[in-house]
Amino acid sequence: MHDGFKASHRTEPQYFTRNRALTFPLVILLILQKSVKGMQLVLNEFFGKLKRRSVTSSAFTQARAHLLHTAFIELNQKTVVAICYGDGDYRRYQGFRLLAIDGSKIHLPNSPGVRAAFGTIDHNPGSGQPQPYGLASVVYDLLNRIALDARLAEATAYEVDLAFQQLELLEANDLVVFDRNYTDYALLAYLTHRQRHYLGRARRSSFSAVRRMFHEDGPQSRVVTIPAPQRARRGVRALGLPERITLRLVRLVLPTGEIEVLITSLLDDVQFPVAEVGRLYGLRWREETFYGVLKTRLALENFTGQTAEAVRQDFHASVFITGLESFFIDDAQARLDERSIRNQYPQQVNKQVSFNAIKNQVLELLYSETDEAAILEQLTDLFTMKPISVKKGRVVPRRERSDLRLLNYHKRCKKACY
């Protein structure tokens, strides 16, 4: 890591200048080693691999306090994002970069500093026990499976406000997919004004034309012009956005008989027929899966520190790790694709295996002088072990689980991989 990078991501110029056990690169690697184990055990194992004397968890806590979480944001931008799009050779949908934006509440450590920085939510009003939360918002590439931008905001932040900030990143060839929480007139007008394409699920109460699609028989696809609702007009004018927008409504009937209405700027029903629009919206589930990886496979909510900055470090380090994993599994997935020709079902890399392999090789990959090609070949071999069979059309019903069942799962059934 060059001196400019270190200078940009430390709290004061004097930190990480002396020759100490916990150097700037080692602190970053230790945070990337995030584990459900106690911090002292992680440190002992880490320095054991380096054949050096270990340090105390207190020393690590003090060292990480001098590091800014922005280091992991830059690592993600300068490696994962830059490499993915740098040569123009990346997966597209009909020429579009297919992006999704979504938010998710993250349960944070219950410490005074975290509560002050992020705020709390009281899920049981009157109980007097509000819990600290943050709102994560991520712009995610659904085909290349990397996070372009990730933010961790206060508990009470509004998803649409964060989206306005993040959607400034959109380029002319982008198509953004979002859930019904984002079908806000101002956001749709903003995307229309910037000539950016979108596809989202509509709330029943959003617009009168949407309500008619839910309740009336008629064509499954309809192009309509929608005026700004009365309550939104002042804000729309202040932003210089159009007070009328033209968009397309698509009605889908799910296998359960439930009706969904989608809102999109893809007006051409020949190039984008109803079934294709439905399939395209279904890809949004990959971002839900991304949050599942953060919270379960990487145990994000099992934070390694009790400060607001430690929380931000763990969050952005985990996002960076997911991007590395997406790159590293490409060769392994290609091998599984070839093997799948002889199998009944296609196979894909098991993320429990891949994240564990990356965790155990992160020192060799990012710090040692071991031959990189040899490490990557070893990783590829590990990634192909115990693949998952993909059964198309398989629907797993969502089951309501009691707190007791969830507690039993996390205590006795869940297997940690990172």
Helices and strands as residue ranges (DSSP letters): H 3-8, H 24-32, H 39-49, H 57-64, H 70-75, I 76-81, H 82-86, E 97-107, H 112-118, E 120-121, E 131-141, E 146-154, H 159-166, G 167-169, E 174-178, G 180-182, H 185-193, E 197-201, H 208-215, E 221-227, G 230-232, H 233-238, E 244-253, E 259-264, H 274-282, H 285-292, I 293-297, H 308-328, H 330-340, E 347-348, H 351-366, H 372-383, E 388-389, H 403-408, I 409-413
